[in-house]
Amino acid sequence: MAISWEKFLEKEFSKDYFKALSSFIASERKENPNSIFPDENKVFEALKNCSLEKVKVVIIGQDPYPSKGHANGLCFSVTKEVTPLPKSLKNIFKELYSDVGVQKSDGDLLSWAKQGVLLLNTVLTVRESEAGSHANRGWEIFTDAIIIELMKERKNIVFILWGAKAQKKGSQVDERTHFIIKSPHPSPLSSYRGFFGSRPFSQVNDYLLSIGESTIDW
């Protein structure tokens, strides 16, 4: 775990809501062996690979992919071996190429996380084949607390909010001290309503340059 998150996590883990959440997840893993995603050691992967003091960008997702072998603890990201790519991620990569000319060889976004992109799902676990199955169990409180901690400790973070759910989640972000990028979700249902052509990746780098920060190598 990135050292700067440890104090925050210690505080959250001691709260009643998180104890109840942990008990629920433990019972789910016991009742559904090998069917709760991501693997236990990957649940906090977003925080492990992006320390609090290095966060430049936050991308907010919903919950992990509910297909076996897909979820790796980073929102929108999949393990390197996954083909074909999930449709939303495929559309993200289409916009990435259109925007900044980058072509990705696989769907693992770990390289983004290592550069300061916090790939944060709203809910951090899911039951196989049941999207949203671990919603409203406490994860939302936890991830709200992460956003609040970032606002308390940091300024000039870029928040990328794709779709109505992410925009609702990010409504607590203070636009006076952070930069917000909003567009429709990259899913096939909404990508043609304004996601394509929104140029989020160049917008991020233009903003980072304007505040004297190094850019993201997408």
C-alpha positions, 0 to 999 in steps of 0.5 A: 500500500502506498505509504501516504494512504495508510493513515487514512485507511487505518481510520476508515477500517476502524469505522463500523460501516467498514467492519460491516462491509468487511464481514459481508465480503468475507461471507461472500468469498466463503459462500462463493469461492473463486467467484468474487472479483477482483482477487482479495489481493487486488481489491485496493490496487488503485491505492497501492499503485497511486500514492496520495501525494502523486495523484494527478488525475482521478477517473471514476468507474462503477464496479469491477467487471463481473467476468472471471479473469477480467477485474484487476482492481483498476477501473476500466482496466482488465488483465493483459490476457483479456480479449476481446476488450470490454466494449467501454474500454474499447471505446476509451481506446478509440477516443485515446487514439483519436485524441492523442494518437496512442494505440494500446496493445492490451487493456491493462491500465497499470502504467496510467496508475503508476504515473498518478492516475487514480483509477477508482471504482465506486464499488470495489468488489462484485459477484461473478456475472452479477454487476452491481451485486456489492453496491450499497454495502458500504463501498460507496462510503469508503470511496466518497471518503477517498475523494474527500481525503484528496480534496483535503490534502491536495489541489489541482487534481483533474477529475474525469467523470464519464456518465451520470453516475460518475458525475453524481459521485464527483459532485462533491469535488470543489471546482474552484481548486480542481479541474473537472472533465465531464462527458457521457459514458464510453459504453456503446449505449452513450458513447456517440452522445458526446464521449467520442470527440470529448478529447479528455486525454489532451485536456488532462495534459493541457491542464497539467502543463498549465500548472507546471506538472508533468503530463501523462504518457497515455 
